[in-house]
């Protein structure tokens, strides 16, 4: 193992930290979009369910 190049922790952490940061951004964006879709579909379903109800006499 003495032939393996030494790893500089300052440079290797930078690229992995950047990758993790990008993943966090993507996941946060996906979560926000999912929440918006859930909100819209819930509202639409409520409207649809309201139109299906029979009038009560």
N, C-alpha and C positions, 0 to 999 in steps of 0.2 A: 504494500500500500504506500510505500514511500514514493512511488512514481506518480501518484495522484497529485494534481495541482492543488495548491492551497486555495481555500475558498475565502474570499474577503467578505466578512459578514456585513459590512456596510453596503456593498453593492448588491449582494444576493438578497438581502432583506428589502431593498428598495424596489426591485422588480416584483417580488412576491407581495409586498404591501400595495403596490400599484394594482396588481391583478385582483387582490382582495377588495380593494376600494372600488374597482370597476364592477366586480360582482355584486357588491353591496348596492351600488347605484342601480344596476339592472334589476335586482330583486326588489328594491324599494319602488321602482317604477312599475314593475309588474304587480306588486301588492296594491299600489294606488289605482292602477287600471282595473284590477279585479274588484276593488271596493266600489268603484264608480259603476262598473257593469252590474254588480249585485244591487246597488241602489236603484238603477234604472229598471232592471228586470223586476225587482220587488214592486216598484211603483206601477209598472205596466200590468203586473199580475193582479195587483189590488184593483186597478181600474177594470180589468177584464172580469174579475170575480164580481165586482159591483154590478156590471151589466148583465151578468147571468142570474142574479138574484130575482126571485119572483116577488112581485109587489104583495105586501101583506095587507089584507083587508080587516 
